[in-house]
Amino acid sequence: MDKLIEILRSVCPDVDFETETDLVGSGILTSLDIVMIVSELMAEYDVKLDVDDLVPENFMNAGTIHALIERAGSK
């Protein structure tokens, strides 16, 4: 999870990803941020994320993003 937080902070350095619970709904993450995060996640974790994975529910907080990575790794 530490690497994930590092990736998220590289995109949005002023956000407290450990406590934030609604990154998309609160407007913290934009669609461009999500594209940048997905690119970093695929490179770092060697997973493939599809367009179907790019839904707000998967990017609500660090926990939901981590779960997305785990699901993608088991495909």
C-alpha positions in Angstrom: 0.0 0.0 0.0 3.0 2.3 0.6 3.9 2.2 -3.1 0.3 3.0 -4.1 0.3 6.0 -1.8 3.5 7.2 -3.3 2.1 6.9 -6.8 -1.1 8.8 -5.8 1.0 11.5 -4.2 3.1 11.9 -7.3 -0.1 12.8 -9.2 -1.8 14.9 -6.4 0.9 15.8 -3.8 -1.4 17.9 -1.6 -4.0 15.1 -0.9 -4.0 13.0 2.3 -4.7 9.7 0.6 -4.7 7.8 3.9 -7.8 9.6 5.2 -9.7 10.9 2.1 -12.8 8.8 1.4 -14.3 10.3 -1.7 -11.6 11.3 -4.1 -13.9 11.4 -7.2 -17.1 12.7 -5.7 -15.3 15.6 -3.9 -13.5 16.5 -7.1 -10.0 15.8 -5.9 -9.3 13.4 -8.7 -10.1 14.6 -12.2 -10.3 12.3 -15.2 -6.8 13.4 -16.2 -5.5 12.4 -12.8 -7.2 9.0 -13.1 -5.6 8.4 -16.5 -2.2 9.3 -15.0 -2.7 7.1 -12.0 -3.8 4.2 -14.2 -0.7 4.5 -16.3 1.5 4.5 -13.2 -0.4 1.5 -11.7 -0.1 -0.6 -14.8 3.6 0.1 -15.0 4.4 -0.4 -11.3 2.2 -3.4 -10.6 2.4 -5.0 -14.1 -1.4 -5.2 -14.4 -3.7 -4.5 -17.2 -6.7 -2.2 -16.5 -9.5 -2.1 -19.0 -11.9 0.7 -19.8 -14.5 -1.2 -17.7 -12.2 -0.7 -14.7 -12.3 3.1 -15.1 -15.4 3.8 -13.0 -15.6 6.2 -10.1 -16.3 3.4 -7.6 -12.7 2.0 -8.2 -11.1 5.4 -7.4 -13.0 6.5 -4.3 -10.1 6.1 -2.0 -6.7 4.3 -1.6 -8.5 1.2 -0.4 -10.7 0.9 -3.5 -7.7 1.6 -5.8 -5.8 -1.1 -3.9 -8.6 -3.6 -4.4 -8.7 -2.8 -8.1 -5.0 -3.6 -8.4 -5.5 -6.9 -6.6 -8.4 -7.8 -8.8 -6.4 -6.9 -11.9 -3.5 -9.0 -10.7 -5.7 -12.1 -10.4 -7.2 -11.8 -14.0 
